[in-house]
Amino acid sequence: MDKRLAIDVGGSSIKYALVGEEHKILEQGKVRAPREVKEEFVEALGQLYDRYAGEISGMGISMAGKVDPHTGFVVSAGSFPFLTGTNMLEAIAERCPTHLTVDNDARCAALAELYHGSLADANNALVIVLG
């Protein structure tokens, strides 16, 4: 069974889910989001990775701010200004040796609805994310 770790970085917590086939959530939870130091932030993600390392084939990370999903570069990081200017893919890959993706949280929500949710049959749609 192919499993992945889905992570949503929020203002006060990091929410996570172990996702299996057909996008079924197998486990979920949340941990405190470090708010001041990049290394502590990466370590918090690393501890989640460690919990599931033997089971997953990759991690997907959504976060607020302007994030280049192709390079992993964070132009601005919303509630996490200490991450601005960071290449998240490089920073996390050093700690979590697995396939990684990172993108803006609103874009991730829209893509999830488009490919696996209520927008699957829509020709046009608007997704509003409140947080």
Salt bridges, closest charged atoms under 4 A:
ASP2 OD2 - ARG4 NH2 3.26
ASP8 OD2 - LYS15 NZ 3.81
GLU43 OE1 - ARG95 NE 2.90
ASP50 OD2 - ARG95 NH2 2.57
GLU55 OE1 - LYS3 NZ 3.16
ASP103 OD2 - ARG107 NE 2.85
